[in-house]
């Protein structure tokens, strides 16, 4: 994988309060993969018990009652996600809940990034604006325009 042209790699930790996973987002995730927008590098679920103990769950342990067949992601383990990352992700999940940890490549950006590198450019900063901060700022900007 290291020799391949790669796009930026991001991660998500999604909490399912009370261990209630409906599966509504999985068909959309699968669509992104099918269209080549992203490539899943690591995919893991964890359960955090009320006592704070954490258990990693394999894809086969999940039963979404036919909502989405997650077995396509079974074995998605690039080696980027280690025990420390799992512990960090679990630390933001509330006890009595479960979470999904996804590391994914933005494959759509790979040719763009490669072209920039070929031209001598280099990425010097990257980040993500949290959703709540973005919505708050956009709302304040809208109020200021009125």
N, C-alpha and C positions, 0 to 999 in steps of 0.2 A: 504494500500500500504506500510506503514511503516514497517510491519512485514515481508514483502516479501524479498526474496533474490533479490537485485537490482544491476545492473551494474552502471557505472558512468553516470551522467546526464550532458548533454551539451545543448547549445542553439545556434541557428543561427538567424541572422537578415538578410534578403535578400531584397535588394532594386530593385524595378522595375521602372527605370527612365521613366518619362512621363506617368506613370500608364500603361505601355505597358507590359502586362503579357501574354506570349504565352502559358504557360502551359507545355512546353517541359520537365521540370524537374519533374513534378508531377508523371508520370508513374514510374520513377526511385525511387522516394520517396515511392510510394505505394509498389513497389517490395521489398524494404528494410524492410518495415513493414510486408508484406506477408511472407517473408522468416525468420522473427523473428530476424533480425539483430538489428533493433531498435524498440522502442515502443514510439509512439507520446504521450507525456503527456499534452502538451498545443500547440494549433495551432490557431493563430490569424492573421488577416490581418488588416493593418491600411492604411489610405490614409492621406497624408500630403498636404494640399492645399497650393497654392502659398503665402497665407498670414501667413502660419506657423501653422494654426489650424489643429488638428489631429482628425480623425474620425475612430473609430474601425469598421471594417466590418465583418459581419458574413459570414460564408461559403456560405450561401444561397444567399448573395448579389453578388456573383461572377458569371460571365458568361464567361466560357472559350470555348464556342462554341463546346462542345463535346470533347475537348481534353482529359480531365480527369474528372472523377466524384469525386469531392472533398467532397461530402456529407459523405463519409466514415469517414472523420475527424471532422464532425460536432459534437459538444459536447466534443471535446478533451480539457478539462479544469480541470487540476488536482488541481488547487489552487496555484500552484507555481508562476504563472505569475500574478502580481498585477499591479495596476495603475502606480506605480513608475517604474516598469520594462517597461511598455508600453511607458511611457514618455521617459525613457532612450533610448529605441529602436528607437522611433520617432526622437530623437535628432540627430541620425546619418543618417536619411533619408532626402534627398534633398526635398525642397518644390516643389510641382507639381509632386510628385512621390508617389508610394505606396510601402508597404513592407509587408513581411511575417515574423512572429515571430514564431519559432518552438522551443519548449523545448522537448528533446527526451532522452530516456534512451538507452544506449548502451547495449542491452540485451545480445549480444554475450559475453560480459565480465562478466556477473553476476556469472557464476560458477567459473571462475578464481578468481574473487575478493572474493567470499565466501571461496574458498579454502585457499587463502592467509590469510584471517581473522581467519579462523579456526586454522591455523598454527601460529597465534600470530603476523603476519605481519600487518602493517598499512600503508596506503597511506600518505605520508608526503609532496608530491608536485604533481602538475598536471598543465598542460598548453597546449597551442596550438601555433605552429609557424605559423604566418600569411603567406598566400600563396605567396605574393610578396617577402617577406624576404626569404622564402624557395627557390624560383626560382632564386633569385639573388645570394644567397649563393652557390647553386648548380652550377650555371653558372660560378661563380668565381672559384670554385673548379675544374671545367672542364678545364678552361683556365689555371690554375696552373699546371695541369697534362700534358699539351701539351708541 
